[in-house]
Amino acid sequence: MQKDEILEKAKKKNYFEKREMKIMLKANQFAVISSFIICIVLMVIKILANQPYYDVYGIVCMIMCCQNLYFGLKTHKRTHIVLGIGWGLLTILIIGTYIIDVLG
């Protein structure tokens, strides 16, 4: 193989990897936005039905926890790791409050 051929193959491979990363980023954004919309709809229904809706907040907080923790651990950014832990603790608190409220 010639040097130019090797460089051309590397550029093509790099292009497809970047393209896949962009597609995955868009997919993740779509998933998070869809999750938030569903949570809002569920929360409104629960409010109208006079039911506790903390569980919906717990779902939203868990999404934020997972997103921040994953990003922080992969990029070694301490801020995101701390945010992820904070969101996780908030999730536990909210779900615990919801369980106590539902079980009486």
Phi, psi and chi 1 to 4 in degrees:
 res  aa     phi    psi   chi1   chi2   chi3   chi4
   1 MET       -  143.1 -100.7 -167.0 -160.5      -
   2 GLN   -83.6  159.4  -63.9  -67.7  -26.1      -
   3 LYS   -59.1  -42.4  178.1 -178.5  172.7 -175.8
   4 ASP   -64.0  -39.2  -66.5  -26.7      -      -
   5 GLU   -64.2  -41.8  -70.5  175.3   15.2      -
   6 ILE   -63.8  -44.5  -65.9  170.7      -      -
   7 LEU   -63.5  -40.4  -74.1  173.4      -      -
   8 GLU   -63.9  -42.0 -171.4   64.3   33.0      -
   9 LYS   -65.1  -40.1  -79.0 -172.6  178.3 -176.8
  10 ALA   -64.5  -40.0      -      -      -      -
  11 LYS   -64.6  -42.7  -76.5 -178.8 -174.5  177.3
  12 LYS   -63.5  -43.4  -77.2 -176.8 -177.6  179.1
  13 LYS   -63.4  -43.8 -178.0  179.4  177.9 -172.8
  14 ASN   -63.3  -39.2 -167.4   23.0      -      -
  15 TYR   -62.1  -45.2  167.6   76.2      -      -
  16 PHE   -68.3  -35.3  -73.4  116.4      -      -
  17 GLU   -65.2  -43.2  -73.5  176.3   -0.1      -
  18 LYS   -64.7  -40.0  -75.1 -177.2 -178.7  179.1
  19 ARG   -63.0  -44.1 -177.2  173.3  177.5  -86.2
  20 GLU   -63.2  -39.1  -73.6  177.4    2.4      -
  21 MET   -63.9  -41.4  -75.1  178.9   18.1      -
  22 LYS   -64.9  -40.7  -74.4 -178.7 -177.5  179.9
  23 ILE   -64.5  -43.0  -68.5  170.4      -      -
  24 MET   -64.0  -39.7 -176.4   56.8   76.0      -
  25 LEU   -61.8  -45.0  178.5   63.2      -      -
  26 LYS   -62.7  -41.0  -71.2  -75.7 -173.3 -175.1
  27 ALA   -62.9  -43.0      -      -      -      -
  28 ASN   -64.4  -42.1  -71.8  -21.7      -      -
  29 GLN   -61.4  -43.9  -71.2  172.3  -15.0      -
  30 PHE   -61.9  -42.2 -179.6   72.8      -      -
  31 ALA   -63.7  -44.0      -      -      -      -
  32 VAL   -67.1  -44.5  169.3      -      -      -
  33 ILE   -63.3  -42.4  -69.4  169.4      -      -
  34 SER   -62.3  -41.4  -60.4      -      -      -
  35 SER   -62.2  -43.1  -60.9      -      -      -
  36 PHE   -63.9  -40.7  -78.3  129.8      -      -
  37 ILE   -63.5  -45.1  -69.8  170.0      -      -
  38 ILE   -63.0  -40.4  -71.3  172.4      -      -
  39 CYS   -63.0  -40.7  -74.2      -      -      -
  40 ILE   -64.4  -44.0  -70.4  169.9      -      -
  41 VAL   -60.6  -46.2  168.9      -      -      -
  42 LEU   -62.7  -39.4  -71.6  173.7      -      -
  43 MET   -65.5  -42.8 -169.7  170.1   66.7      -
  44 VAL   -62.3  -43.3  168.8      -      -      -
  45 ILE   -61.3  -44.0  -69.3  170.0      -      -
  46 LYS   -66.5  -37.4  -75.3 -178.6  163.7 -125.5
  47 ILE   -65.0  -44.4  -71.2  170.6      -      -
  48 LEU   -65.2  -31.8  -67.4  174.6      -      -
  49 ALA   -86.2    3.0      -      -      -      -
  50 ASN    60.5   38.9 -123.8    3.0      -      -
  51 GLN  -110.6  154.2  -67.1 -178.3   -3.8      -
  52 PRO   -64.9  140.0   14.4  -20.1      -      -
  53 TYR  -120.3   18.0   51.1   88.2      -      -
  54 TYR   -63.2  -29.3  -47.1  129.5      -      -
  55 ASP   -61.4  -33.5   56.6  -24.7      -      -
  56 VAL   -66.6  -42.2  178.7      -      -      -
  57 TYR   -60.0  -38.4  -76.7  142.9      -      -
  58 GLY   -61.1  -39.8      -      -      -      -
  59 ILE   -64.3  -46.1  -67.0  168.0      -      -
  60 VAL   -60.9  -44.7  171.2      -      -      -
  61 CYS   -63.9  -36.8  -70.3      -      -      -
  62 MET   -66.9  -38.1 -176.0   47.3  100.7      -
  63 ILE   -59.9  -46.0  -68.2  168.4      -      -
  64 MET   -64.7  -38.6  -63.8  -58.3  -66.1      -
  65 CYS   -60.1  -52.3  168.8      -      -      -
  66 CYS   -62.8  -42.2  -67.3      -      -      -
  67 GLN   -63.5  -48.0 -163.7  173.6   31.6      -
  68 ASN   -68.9  -42.2  -81.8  -71.5      -      -
  69 LEU   -63.5  -46.2  -92.6  178.8      -      -
  70 TYR   -61.0  -48.1 -174.1   82.5      -      -
  71 PHE   -62.9  -43.4 -176.8   79.4      -      -
  72 GLY   -64.9  -40.7      -      -      -      -
  73 LEU   -71.1  -35.1  -68.0  171.8      -      -
  74 LYS   -75.2  -33.6  -69.5  -65.4  179.8 -178.6
  75 THR  -100.7   -3.7   59.7      -      -      -
  76 HIS    60.0   36.1  -56.4  -70.9      -      -
  77 LYS   -97.7  114.4  -67.9 -169.7  176.9 -177.8
  78 ARG   -61.9  -35.8 -146.0  174.7  -86.9 -173.6
  79 THR   -58.1  -45.6  -54.4      -      -      -
  80 HIS   -70.8  -33.2  -72.4  -80.6      -      -
  81 ILE   -64.2  -45.5  -65.6  170.9      -      -
  82 VAL   -63.9  -42.4  170.8      -      -      -
  83 LEU   -60.8  -42.8  -78.9  172.0      -      -
  84 GLY   -61.4  -43.2      -      -      -      -
  85 ILE   -64.3  -41.8  -68.0  169.6      -      -
  86 GLY   -61.1  -46.0      -      -      -      -
  87 TRP   -62.7  -37.7  -78.3  111.3      -      -
  88 GLY   -64.2  -44.1      -      -      -      -
  89 LEU   -64.3  -40.3  -67.2  173.2      -      -
  90 LEU   -62.8  -38.3 -173.5   59.1      -      -
  91 THR   -60.8  -47.0  -59.9      -      -      -
  92 ILE   -60.6  -43.2  -67.6  168.2      -      -
  93 LEU   -62.6  -45.9  177.4   68.3      -      -
  94 ILE   -67.2  -45.8  -70.1  171.4      -      -
  95 ILE   -65.4  -39.2  -64.0  -62.4      -      -
  96 GLY   -60.8  -44.5      -      -      -      -
  97 THR   -62.6  -40.3  -56.0      -      -      -
  98 TYR   -63.7  -44.4  173.6   74.9      -      -
  99 ILE   -62.6  -44.0  -69.1  169.7      -      -
 100 ILE   -61.7  -42.5  -69.3  169.6      -      -
 101 ASP   -65.6  -41.3 -165.9   25.3      -      -
 102 VAL   -72.9  -43.0  168.8      -      -      -
 103 LEU   -78.9  -15.0  -64.3  179.2      -      -
 104 GLY    89.2      -      -      -      -      -
